């Protein structure tokens, strides 16, 4: 396993991070325990979750993911062996989480206390804003909305609330997710101006079908040291090729939940087929090739993988051993030019 130190922090995270949003729906607590044990045995020290999980979100299951992880932490006694990350949900119509959800002091304090209780720990290593307070483009949304009303909660107020959590010892470092170049730079500027905590990471989608991070955010990552925790590196599993030709394997996420359509655009399907064929021409597993591409990007601190079986988890971790030759990289570049960012 490879480990990377997040700039502006003391956190050293494994190149592969175990994503857990399937715990509580597709995976039982027993499955979760097995995955966590296996991941640690293979050198993974980084676990990512969120108060909103599991996905798809529902009032019946909300919080189950953190509960499964918390029970494992208590059972295994391995809290000090992992870098634990979770997230506070931003504004959305989710009254089952909290009424009047905002990224203000009240909501942030309530959120961390609930997460710590479920996780059965007194601190998290990385606390992330799951999505911005303001209206913006995230989760595949295009066409900037040009909001006319000023946000009720300012970025400074959010940073001040997070600073209180750090001061109280409940959080070590903070990060963002589903954020934009403007948001990252503004948060960095405000932190410096008001002597508030600096964000140390950004968790955004990044894969062969969605390389939006490379436009703007990768430059910020390089110069400001806010590295990427890449989620959806397999584009909901589509880059494995298992959904091509209309296939819907039993038990797979996109077979179970029709809401996951982001990577099924006509151009996205054509690009997926091209990437899968390229991998097979080079004798590689398509999923491992797609993960290896993300693993080896200079701005990626950790690649967040999710799996529903131990076999998938093992294969995903083994992507660290995949060598992308110059010829293969050239082929990836050609496909990326033909199908330019088909599923942003």
WOCOR-V68386 format. One record per residue. RES is the residue in three letters. PSI is psi in radians with two decimals (999 if undefined). BURIAL is 1 if it has 24 or more other ideal C-beta (glycine too) atoms within 12 Angstrom, else 0. Layout:
res;psi;burial
RES;PSI;BURIAL
RES;PSI;BURIAL
//
This chain:
res;psi;burial
UNK;2.48;1
UNK;2.62;1
UNK;2.51;0
UNK;2.37;1
UNK;2.16;0
UNK;2.13;1
UNK;2.60;1
UNK;0.45;0
UNK;3.05;1
UNK;0.14;0
UNK;2.22;1
UNK;2.01;0
UNK;2.53;1
UNK;2.61;1
UNK;-0.54;1
UNK;2.27;1
UNK;2.44;1
UNK;1.91;1
UNK;2.52;1
UNK;0.26;1
UNK;-0.15;1
UNK;-0.25;1
UNK;2.09;1
UNK;-0.25;1
UNK;-1.26;1
UNK;-0.45;1
UNK;2.32;1
UNK;3.04;0
UNK;-0.64;1
UNK;-0.74;0
UNK;-0.76;1
UNK;-0.79;1
UNK;-0.77;1
UNK;-0.76;1
UNK;-0.77;1
UNK;-0.76;1
UNK;-0.80;1
UNK;-0.77;1
UNK;-0.78;1
UNK;-0.65;1
UNK;-0.53;0
UNK;0.11;1
UNK;-0.01;0
UNK;2.22;1
UNK;0.06;1
UNK;2.16;1
UNK;2.24;1
UNK;2.33;1
UNK;-2.92;1
UNK;2.67;1
UNK;-0.45;1
UNK;-0.38;1
UNK;2.73;1
UNK;2.96;1
UNK;2.38;1
UNK;2.53;1
UNK;2.55;1
UNK;2.71;0
UNK;-0.50;0
UNK;-0.51;0
UNK;-0.15;1
UNK;2.27;1
UNK;-0.19;1
UNK;-0.62;1
UNK;-0.87;1
UNK;-0.63;1
UNK;-0.75;1
UNK;-0.77;1
UNK;-0.73;1
UNK;-0.74;1
UNK;-0.65;1
UNK;-0.73;1
UNK;-0.75;1
UNK;-0.75;0
UNK;-0.72;0
UNK;-0.46;0
UNK;0.45;0
UNK;0.44;0
UNK;-0.71;1
UNK;-0.09;0
UNK;-0.07;0
UNK;2.63;1
UNK;1.99;1
UNK;2.17;1
UNK;2.42;1
UNK;-3.10;1
UNK;2.61;1
UNK;2.30;1
UNK;2.45;1
UNK;-3.02;1
UNK;2.20;1
UNK;2.85;1
UNK;1.39;0
UNK;1.19;1
UNK;-0.30;0
UNK;-0.32;0
UNK;-1.03;1
UNK;2.64;1
UNK;2.53;0
UNK;0.96;0
UNK;2.18;1
UNK;2.94;1
UNK;0.89;1
UNK;3.14;1
UNK;-0.82;0
UNK;-0.90;0
UNK;-0.70;1
UNK;-0.73;1
UNK;-0.73;1
UNK;-0.73;1
UNK;-0.82;1
UNK;-0.68;1
UNK;-0.69;1
UNK;-0.72;1
UNK;-0.77;1
UNK;-0.66;1
UNK;-0.80;0
UNK;-0.66;1
UNK;-0.19;1
UNK;0.82;0
UNK;2.84;1
UNK;0.06;0
UNK;2.73;1
UNK;2.62;1
UNK;-0.61;1
UNK;2.14;1
UNK;2.14;1
UNK;2.53;1
UNK;2.04;1
UNK;-0.69;1
UNK;2.81;1
UNK;2.76;1
UNK;-0.70;1
UNK;2.87;1
UNK;2.27;0
UNK;-3.11;1
UNK;1.93;1
UNK;2.90;1
UNK;0.64;1
UNK;0.02;1
UNK;2.38;0
UNK;3.04;0
UNK;1.69;0
UNK;2.31;0
UNK;-0.20;0
UNK;1.12;0
UNK;2.50;0
UNK;-0.36;0
UNK;2.50;0
UNK;2.45;0
UNK;2.49;0
UNK;-0.58;0
UNK;2.16;1
UNK;2.82;0
UNK;-0.56;1
UNK;-0.75;1
UNK;-0.72;1
UNK;-0.81;1
UNK;-0.68;1
UNK;-0.71;1
UNK;-0.71;1
UNK;-0.60;1
UNK;-0.65;1
UNK;-0.62;1
UNK;-0.68;1
UNK;-0.78;1
UNK;-0.59;0
UNK;-0.11;0
UNK;0.19;0
UNK;-0.38;1
UNK;2.44;1
UNK;-0.84;1
UNK;2.82;1
UNK;2.70;1
UNK;3.13;1
UNK;2.92;1
UNK;2.59;1
UNK;0.72;1
UNK;2.86;1
UNK;2.92;1
UNK;-0.73;1
UNK;-0.76;0
UNK;-0.77;1
UNK;-0.84;1
UNK;-0.63;1
UNK;-0.73;1
UNK;-0.69;1
UNK;-0.74;1
UNK;-0.77;0
UNK;-0.66;1
UNK;-0.74;1
UNK;-0.74;0
UNK;-0.71;0
UNK;0.16;0
UNK;0.91;0
UNK;2.89;1
UNK;2.53;1
UNK;2.36;1
UNK;2.47;1
UNK;-0.04;1
UNK;2.83;1
UNK;2.27;1
UNK;1.83;1
UNK;2.84;1
UNK;2.49;1
UNK;2.15;1
UNK;3.12;1
UNK;-0.40;1
UNK;-0.25;1
UNK;1.62;1
UNK;0.53;1
UNK;-0.55;1
UNK;-0.50;1
UNK;-0.34;1
UNK;1.73;0
UNK;-1.05;1
UNK;-0.58;1
UNK;-0.61;1
UNK;-0.71;0
UNK;-0.74;1
UNK;-0.74;1
UNK;-0.83;0
UNK;-0.48;0
UNK;-0.16;1
UNK;0.53;1
UNK;1.62;1
UNK;2.82;1
UNK;2.32;1
UNK;1.77;1
UNK;2.11;1
UNK;2.84;1
UNK;0.80;1
UNK;-0.34;1
UNK;0.21;1
UNK;1.05;1
UNK;0.43;1
UNK;-0.08;1
UNK;-0.58;1
UNK;-0.11;1
UNK;-0.33;1
UNK;0.00;1
UNK;-0.25;1
UNK;0.04;1
UNK;2.71;1
UNK;0.54;0
UNK;0.19;0
UNK;2.52;0
UNK;1.49;0
UNK;2.47;0
UNK;2.29;0
UNK;-0.16;0
UNK;2.66;1
UNK;-0.84;1
UNK;-0.18;1
UNK;-0.64;0
UNK;-0.63;0
UNK;1.93;0
UNK;-0.21;0
UNK;-0.38;0
UNK;1.42;1
UNK;0.04;0
UNK;-0.64;1
UNK;0.37;1
UNK;0.48;1
UNK;2.74;0
UNK;-0.76;0
UNK;-0.61;0
UNK;-0.70;1
UNK;-0.74;1
UNK;-0.73;0
UNK;-0.74;1
UNK;-0.81;1
UNK;-0.69;1
UNK;-0.75;1
UNK;-0.71;1
UNK;-0.75;1
UNK;-0.69;0
UNK;-0.78;1
UNK;-0.80;1
UNK;-0.60;0
UNK;-0.52;0
UNK;0.17;1
UNK;0.50;0
UNK;2.66;1
UNK;2.22;1
UNK;-0.70;1
UNK;-0.74;1
UNK;-0.65;1
UNK;-0.78;1
UNK;-0.70;1
UNK;-0.70;1
UNK;-0.65;1
UNK;-0.78;1
UNK;-0.76;1
UNK;-0.64;1
UNK;0.12;1
UNK;2.39;1
UNK;-0.35;0
UNK;-0.01;1
UNK;2.03;1
UNK;-0.61;1
UNK;2.52;1
UNK;2.00;1
UNK;1.89;1
UNK;2.57;1
UNK;2.57;1
UNK;2.66;1
UNK;-0.22;1
UNK;2.75;0
UNK;-0.61;0
UNK;-0.75;0
UNK;-0.75;1
UNK;-0.77;1
UNK;-0.77;1
UNK;-0.71;1
UNK;-0.76;1
UNK;-0.62;1
UNK;-0.17;1
UNK;-0.34;1
UNK;-0.39;1
UNK;-0.06;0
UNK;2.25;1
UNK;2.18;0
UNK;1.87;1
UNK;2.88;0
UNK;-0.68;0
UNK;-0.74;0
UNK;-0.74;1
UNK;-0.65;0
UNK;-0.70;0
UNK;-0.70;1
UNK;-0.70;1
UNK;-0.71;0
UNK;-0.74;0
UNK;-0.71;1
UNK;-0.47;1
UNK;-0.72;0
UNK;-0.75;0
UNK;1.45;1
UNK;1.89;0
UNK;1.09;1
UNK;-0.38;1
UNK;1.13;1
UNK;999;1
//
